[in-house]
Amino acid sequence: MDMLMTMVLRPCPCCRIPTSWEGNAFKPFCSERCRTQDLGAWSSESYRIPEKPQEEDGEGWTGEGEGD
């Protein structure tokens, strides 16, 4: 089988260019530029992981209308 036929390409997370991970020092990115751009986005807090909404602590809750 031809080497090109077995090579799997995945999109770069930054620029979406199809990129092979085999022999790629910057994987999953296509280049050092995209890797550095992504690192900069994390360090400047451009990316955020959403936190779980705070649950009610029960203060001010009367329970009226429940279980009547």
Biopython code that builds the backbone (N, CA, C, O; Angstrom):
import numpy as np
from Bio.PDB.StructureBuilder import StructureBuilder

atoms = [
    (1, "MET", "N", (0.836, -1.180, 0.000)),
    (1, "MET", "CA", (0.000, 0.000, 0.000)),
    (1, "MET", "C", (0.887, 1.251, 0.000)),
    (1, "MET", "O", (1.923, 1.283, 0.664)),
    (2, "ASP", "N", (0.488, 2.243, -0.722)),
    (2, "ASP", "CA", (1.240, 3.488, -0.844)),
    (2, "ASP", "C", (1.232, 4.241, 0.488)),
    (2, "ASP", "O", (0.217, 4.249, 1.185)),
    (3, "MET", "N", (2.357, 4.877, 0.850)),
    (3, "MET", "CA", (2.487, 5.625, 2.097)),
    (3, "MET", "C", (1.452, 6.750, 2.189)),
    (3, "MET", "O", (0.914, 7.006, 3.266)),
    (4, "LEU", "N", (1.172, 7.418, 1.077)),
    (4, "LEU", "CA", (0.199, 8.509, 1.080)),
    (4, "LEU", "C", (-1.226, 8.011, 1.326)),
    (4, "LEU", "O", (-2.066, 8.737, 1.857)),
    (5, "MET", "N", (-1.480, 6.781, 0.939)),
    (5, "MET", "CA", (-2.822, 6.222, 1.122)),
    (5, "MET", "C", (-3.103, 5.925, 2.592)),
    (5, "MET", "O", (-4.260, 5.976, 3.010)),
    (6, "THR", "N", (-2.079, 5.616, 3.391)),
    (6, "THR", "CA", (-2.275, 5.247, 4.787)),
    (6, "THR", "C", (-2.132, 6.430, 5.737)),
    (6, "THR", "O", (-2.462, 6.305, 6.916)),
    (7, "MET", "N", (-1.651, 7.569, 5.258)),
    (7, "MET", "CA", (-1.453, 8.734, 6.100)),
    (7, "MET", "C", (-2.804, 9.346, 6.473)),
    (7, "MET", "O", (-3.624, 9.647, 5.606)),
    (8, "VAL", "N", (-3.020, 9.525, 7.775)),
    (8, "VAL", "CA", (-4.266, 10.119, 8.253)),
    (8, "VAL", "C", (-4.030, 11.607, 8.487)),
    (8, "VAL", "O", (-3.069, 11.998, 9.149)),
    (9, "LEU", "N", (-4.905, 12.418, 7.944)),
    (9, "LEU", "CA", (-4.808, 13.865, 8.130)),
    (9, "LEU", "C", (-5.899, 14.315, 9.097)),
    (9, "LEU", "O", (-7.043, 13.866, 9.036)),
    (10, "ARG", "N", (-5.510, 15.202, 9.975)),
    (10, "ARG", "CA", (-6.460, 15.775, 10.937)),
    (10, "ARG", "C", (-6.361, 17.294, 10.827)),
    (10, "ARG", "O", (-5.283, 17.824, 10.558)),
    (11, "PRO", "N", (-7.470, 17.996, 11.031)),
    (11, "PRO", "CA", (-7.409, 19.460, 10.922)),
    (11, "PRO", "C", (-6.657, 20.089, 12.096)),
    (11, "PRO", "O", (-6.804, 19.671, 13.244)),
    (12, "CYS", "N", (-5.867, 21.079, 11.788)),
    (12, "CYS", "CA", (-5.168, 21.854, 12.814)),
    (12, "CYS", "C", (-6.236, 22.567, 13.652)),
    (12, "CYS", "O", (-7.161, 23.148, 13.086)),
    (13, "PRO", "N", (-6.132, 22.537, 14.975)),
    (13, "PRO", "CA", (-7.141, 23.189, 15.821)),
    (13, "PRO", "C", (-7.260, 24.705, 15.601)),
    (13, "PRO", "O", (-8.308, 25.290, 15.876)),
    (14, "CYS", "N", (-6.204, 25.330, 15.114)),
    (14, "CYS", "CA", (-6.246, 26.787, 14.909)),
    (14, "CYS", "C", (-6.719, 27.183, 13.519)),
    (14, "CYS", "O", (-7.682, 27.936, 13.377)),
    (15, "CYS", "N", (-6.039, 26.675, 12.492)),
    (15, "CYS", "CA", (-6.309, 27.147, 11.130)),
    (15, "CYS", "C", (-7.095, 26.145, 10.281)),
    (15, "CYS", "O", (-7.483, 26.453, 9.155)),
    (16, "ARG", "N", (-7.328, 24.945, 10.825)),
    (16, "ARG", "CA", (-8.129, 23.900, 10.174)),
    (16, "ARG", "C", (-7.476, 23.286, 8.930)),
    (16, "ARG", "O", (-8.145, 22.558, 8.198)),
    (17, "ILE", "N", (-6.202, 23.552, 8.672)),
    (17, "ILE", "CA", (-5.492, 22.939, 7.543)),
    (17, "ILE", "C", (-5.284, 21.459, 7.860)),
    (17, "ILE", "O", (-4.815, 21.132, 8.950)),
    (18, "PRO", "N", (-5.620, 20.559, 6.937)),
    (18, "PRO", "CA", (-5.378, 19.128, 7.179)),
    (18, "PRO", "C", (-3.887, 18.867, 7.409)),
    (18, "PRO", "O", (-3.047, 19.278, 6.609)),
    (19, "THR", "N", (-3.570, 18.184, 8.503)),
    (19, "THR", "CA", (-2.189, 17.991, 8.925)),
    (19, "THR", "C", (-1.956, 16.547, 9.354)),
    (19, "THR", "O", (-2.796, 15.946, 10.024)),
    (20, "SER", "N", (-0.824, 16.004, 8.967)),
    (20, "SER", "CA", (-0.434, 14.669, 9.409)),
    (20, "SER", "C", (0.265, 14.786, 10.752)),
    (20, "SER", "O", (1.058, 15.702, 10.968)),
    (21, "TRP", "N", (-0.031, 13.857, 11.655)),
    (21, "TRP", "CA", (0.643, 13.859, 12.950)),
    (21, "TRP", "C", (1.953, 13.100, 12.893)),
    (21, "TRP", "O", (2.820, 13.292, 13.745)),
    (22, "GLU", "N", (2.107, 12.238, 11.892)),
    (22, "GLU", "CA", (3.333, 11.444, 11.779)),
    (22, "GLU", "C", (4.517, 12.344, 11.447)),
    (22, "GLU", "O", (4.511, 13.039, 10.431)),
    (23, "GLY", "N", (5.522, 12.329, 12.303)),
    (23, "GLY", "CA", (6.720, 13.122, 12.066)),
    (23, "GLY", "C", (6.518, 14.613, 12.260)),
    (23, "GLY", "O", (7.385, 15.404, 11.887)),
    (24, "ASN", "N", (5.389, 15.016, 12.838)),
    (24, "ASN", "CA", (5.090, 16.431, 13.037)),
    (24, "ASN", "C", (5.422, 16.820, 14.475)),
    (24, "ASN", "O", (4.751, 16.383, 15.411)),
    (25, "ALA", "N", (6.440, 17.627, 14.648)),
    (25, "ALA", "CA", (6.879, 18.043, 15.983)),
    (25, "ALA", "C", (5.877, 18.977, 16.660)),
    (25, "ALA", "O", (5.963, 19.199, 17.868)),
    (26, "PHE", "N", (4.937, 19.522, 15.907)),
    (26, "PHE", "CA", (3.998, 20.505, 16.455)),
    (26, "PHE", "C", (2.599, 19.935, 16.664)),
    (26, "PHE", "O", (1.669, 20.682, 16.969)),
    (27, "LYS", "N", (2.436, 18.610, 16.503)),
    (27, "LYS", "CA", (1.101, 18.032, 16.570)),
    (27, "LYS", "C", (0.404, 18.394, 17.870)),
    (27, "LYS", "O", (1.070, 18.428, 18.905)),
    (28, "PRO", "N", (-0.846, 18.656, 17.881)),
    (28, "PRO", "CA", (-1.837, 18.504, 16.824)),
    (28, "PRO", "C", (-1.893, 19.696, 15.870)),
    (28, "PRO", "O", (-2.744, 19.738, 14.981)),
    (29, "PHE", "N", (-0.998, 20.659, 16.048)),
    (29, "PHE", "CA", (-0.998, 21.850, 15.200)),
    (29, "PHE", "C", (-0.183, 21.613, 13.937)),
    (29, "PHE", "O", (0.637, 20.696, 13.883)),
    (30, "CYS", "N", (-0.407, 22.435, 12.929)),
    (30, "CYS", "CA", (0.303, 22.269, 11.658)),
    (30, "CYS", "C", (1.680, 22.916, 11.688)),
    (30, "CYS", "O", (2.561, 22.543, 10.913)),
    (31, "SER", "N", (1.868, 23.890, 12.584)),
    (31, "SER", "CA", (3.129, 24.628, 12.598)),
    (31, "SER", "C", (3.392, 25.223, 13.977)),
    (31, "SER", "O", (2.523, 25.233, 14.848)),
    (32, "GLU", "N", (4.611, 25.717, 14.150)),
    (32, "GLU", "CA", (4.965, 26.384, 15.399)),
    (32, "GLU", "C", (4.097, 27.636, 15.598)),
    (32, "GLU", "O", (3.724, 27.970, 16.723)),
    (33, "ARG", "N", (3.787, 28.317, 14.499)),
    (33, "ARG", "CA", (2.960, 29.523, 14.568)),
    (33, "ARG", "C", (1.602, 29.223, 15.190)),
    (33, "ARG", "O", (1.162, 29.943, 16.086)),
    (34, "CYS", "N", (0.931, 28.171, 14.728)),
    (34, "CYS", "CA", (-0.385, 27.822, 15.269)),
    (34, "CYS", "C", (-0.278, 27.364, 16.719)),
    (34, "CYS", "O", (-1.139, 27.683, 17.539)),
    (35, "ARG", "N", (0.778, 26.618, 17.034)),
    (35, "ARG", "CA", (0.975, 26.165, 18.419)),
    (35, "ARG", "C", (1.169, 27.360, 19.343)),
    (35, "ARG", "O", (0.582, 27.403, 20.425)),
    (36, "THR", "N", (1.980, 28.324, 18.937)),
    (36, "THR", "CA", (2.243, 29.513, 19.739)),
    (36, "THR", "C", (0.988, 30.377, 19.871)),
    (36, "THR", "O", (0.724, 30.941, 20.933)),
    (37, "GLN", "N", (0.222, 30.475, 18.793)),
    (37, "GLN", "CA", (-1.021, 31.247, 18.822)),
    (37, "GLN", "C", (-2.001, 30.641, 19.832)),
    (37, "GLN", "O", (-2.651, 31.375, 20.578)),
    (38, "ASP", "N", (-2.109, 29.324, 19.861)),
    (38, "ASP", "CA", (-2.998, 28.653, 20.800)),
    (38, "ASP", "C", (-2.513, 28.839, 22.237)),
    (38, "ASP", "O", (-3.321, 29.100, 23.129)),
    (39, "LEU", "N", (-1.222, 28.709, 22.471)),
    (39, "LEU", "CA", (-0.662, 28.917, 23.800)),
    (39, "LEU", "C", (-0.933, 30.340, 24.281)),
    (39, "LEU", "O", (-1.270, 30.554, 25.446)),
    (40, "GLY", "N", (-0.784, 31.308, 23.384)),
    (40, "GLY", "CA", (-1.065, 32.699, 23.736)),
    (40, "GLY", "C", (-2.520, 32.920, 24.101)),
    (40, "GLY", "O", (-2.821, 33.705, 25.000)),
    (41, "ALA", "N", (-3.427, 32.234, 23.413)),
    (41, "ALA", "CA", (-4.855, 32.360, 23.719)),
    (41, "ALA", "C", (-5.159, 31.807, 25.115)),
    (41, "ALA", "O", (-5.953, 32.386, 25.856)),
    (42, "TRP", "N", (-4.531, 30.698, 25.465)),
    (42, "TRP", "CA", (-4.729, 30.145, 26.812)),
    (42, "TRP", "C", (-4.129, 31.074, 27.868)),
    (42, "TRP", "O", (-4.758, 31.324, 28.896)),
    (43, "SER", "N", (-2.929, 31.586, 27.628)),
    (43, "SER", "CA", (-2.260, 32.412, 28.643)),
    (43, "SER", "C", (-2.930, 33.770, 28.827)),
    (43, "SER", "O", (-2.835, 34.367, 29.900)),
    (44, "SER", "N", (-3.604, 34.262, 27.793)),
    (44, "SER", "CA", (-4.319, 35.538, 27.935)),
    (44, "SER", "C", (-5.768, 35.323, 28.375)),
    (44, "SER", "O", (-6.558, 36.264, 28.445)),
    (45, "GLU", "N", (-6.098, 34.056, 28.672)),
    (45, "GLU", "CA", (-7.424, 33.656, 29.130)),
    (45, "GLU", "C", (-8.522, 33.924, 28.098)),
    (45, "GLU", "O", (-9.669, 34.188, 28.460)),
    (46, "SER", "N", (-8.163, 33.855, 26.810)),
    (46, "SER", "CA", (-9.166, 33.959, 25.759)),
    (46, "SER", "C", (-10.044, 32.722, 25.734)),
    (46, "SER", "O", (-11.225, 32.795, 25.396)),
    (47, "TYR", "N", (-9.456, 31.572, 26.099)),
    (47, "TYR", "CA", (-10.217, 30.336, 26.214)),
    (47, "TYR", "C", (-10.632, 30.200, 27.672)),
    (47, "TYR", "O", (-9.839, 30.458, 28.578)),
    (48, "ARG", "N", (-11.859, 29.801, 27.889)),
    (48, "ARG", "CA", (-12.319, 29.592, 29.251)),
    (48, "ARG", "C", (-13.131, 28.321, 29.325)),
    (48, "ARG", "O", (-13.910, 28.005, 28.426)),
    (49, "ILE", "N", (-12.939, 27.607, 30.394)),
    (49, "ILE", "CA", (-13.728, 26.410, 30.644)),
    (49, "ILE", "C", (-14.908, 26.857, 31.493)),
    (49, "ILE", "O", (-14.715, 27.397, 32.582)),
    (50, "PRO", "N", (-16.146, 26.637, 31.004)),
    (50, "PRO", "CA", (-17.299, 27.109, 31.769)),
    (50, "PRO", "C", (-17.400, 26.381, 33.105)),
    (50, "PRO", "O", (-17.191, 25.171, 33.189)),
    (51, "GLU", "N", (-17.722, 27.137, 34.138)),
    (51, "GLU", "CA", (-17.872, 26.512, 35.438)),
    (51, "GLU", "C", (-19.331, 26.143, 35.665)),
    (51, "GLU", "O", (-20.233, 26.715, 35.053)),
    (52, "LYS", "N", (-19.543, 25.201, 36.531)),
    (52, "LYS", "CA", (-20.879, 24.740, 36.847)),
    (52, "LYS", "C", (-21.635, 25.885, 37.536)),
    (52, "LYS", "O", (-21.090, 26.520, 38.439)),
    (53, "PRO", "N", (-22.875, 26.155, 37.124)),
    (53, "PRO", "CA", (-23.639, 27.218, 37.789)),
    (53, "PRO", "C", (-23.799, 26.911, 39.277)),
    (53, "PRO", "O", (-23.979, 25.762, 39.677)),
    (54, "GLN", "N", (-23.729, 27.945, 40.063)),
    (54, "GLN", "CA", (-23.882, 27.758, 41.507)),
    (54, "GLN", "C", (-25.315, 27.339, 41.818)),
    (54, "GLN", "O", (-26.274, 27.861, 41.248)),
    (55, "GLU", "N", (-25.432, 26.394, 42.729)),
    (55, "GLU", "CA", (-26.751, 25.924, 43.121)),
    (55, "GLU", "C", (-27.300, 26.810, 44.222)),
    (55, "GLU", "O", (-26.550, 27.437, 44.970)),
    (56, "GLU", "N", (-28.617, 26.850, 44.308)),
    (56, "GLU", "CA", (-29.272, 27.612, 45.373)),
    (56, "GLU", "C", (-28.851, 27.039, 46.720)),
    (56, "GLU", "O", (-28.783, 25.821, 46.886)),
    (57, "ASP", "N", (-28.573, 27.902, 47.668)),
    (57, "ASP", "CA", (-28.178, 27.413, 48.986)),
    (57, "ASP", "C", (-29.368, 27.279, 49.931)),
    (57, "ASP", "O", (-29.211, 26.850, 51.074)),
    (58, "GLY", "N", (-30.554, 27.646, 49.454)),
    (58, "GLY", "CA", (-31.749, 27.478, 50.269)),
    (58, "GLY", "C", (-32.168, 28.730, 51.011)),
    (58, "GLY", "O", (-33.269, 28.775, 51.560)),
    (59, "GLU", "N", (-31.317, 29.753, 51.043)),
    (59, "GLU", "CA", (-31.687, 30.987, 51.738)),
    (59, "GLU", "C", (-32.849, 31.658, 51.049)),
    (59, "GLU", "O", (-32.847, 31.815, 49.828)),
    (60, "GLY", "N", (-33.839, 32.055, 51.818)),
    (60, "GLY", "CA", (-34.982, 32.758, 51.261)),
    (60, "GLY", "C", (-36.009, 31.844, 50.612)),
    (60, "GLY", "O", (-37.027, 32.312, 50.103)),
    (61, "TRP", "N", (-35.751, 30.556, 50.628)),
    (61, "TRP", "CA", (-36.683, 29.614, 50.029)),
    (61, "TRP", "C", (-37.665, 29.175, 51.090)),
    (61, "TRP", "O", (-37.262, 28.724, 52.162)),
    (62, "THR", "N", (-38.967, 29.301, 50.801)),
    (62, "THR", "CA", (-39.981, 28.967, 51.782)),
    (62, "THR", "C", (-40.600, 27.605, 51.547)),
    (62, "THR", "O", (-41.144, 27.008, 52.476)),
    (63, "GLY", "N", (-40.533, 27.110, 50.350)),
    (63, "GLY", "CA", (-41.117, 25.809, 50.047)),
    (63, "GLY", "C", (-42.633, 25.854, 49.869)),
    (63, "GLY", "O", (-43.289, 24.812, 49.838)),
    (64, "GLU", "N", (-43.182, 27.047, 49.754)),
    (64, "GLU", "CA", (-44.632, 27.176, 49.585)),
    (64, "GLU", "C", (-45.053, 26.534, 48.283)),
    (64, "GLU", "O", (-44.388, 26.688, 47.258)),
    (65, "GLY", "N", (-46.163, 25.812, 48.326)),
    (65, "GLY", "CA", (-46.703, 25.196, 47.129)),
    (65, "GLY", "C", (-46.083, 23.847, 46.836)),
    (65, "GLY", "O", (-46.483, 23.186, 45.878)),
    (66, "GLU", "N", (-45.130, 23.426, 47.624)),
    (66, "GLU", "CA", (-44.498, 22.128, 47.421)),
    (66, "GLU", "C", (-45.185, 21.088, 48.286)),
    (66, "GLU", "O", (-45.310, 21.266, 49.498)),
    (67, "GLY", "N", (-45.629, 20.006, 47.672)),
    (67, "GLY", "CA", (-46.175, 18.865, 48.402)),
    (67, "GLY", "C", (-47.484, 19.138, 49.110)),
    (67, "GLY", "O", (-47.801, 18.457, 50.085)),
    (68, "ASP", "N", (-48.254, 20.110, 48.655)),
    (68, "ASP", "CA", (-49.551, 20.390, 49.315)),
    (68, "ASP", "C", (-50.552, 19.322, 49.018)),
    (68, "ASP", "O", (-51.688, 19.393, 49.487)),
]
sb = StructureBuilder()
sb.init_structure("model")
sb.init_model(0)
sb.init_chain("A")
sb.init_seg("    ")
for serial, (resi, resn, name, xyz) in enumerate(atoms, 1):
    if name == "N":
        sb.init_residue(resn, " ", resi, " ")
    sb.init_atom(name, np.array(xyz, "f"), 0.0, 1.0, " ", f" {name:<3s}", serial, name[0])
structure = sb.get_structure()
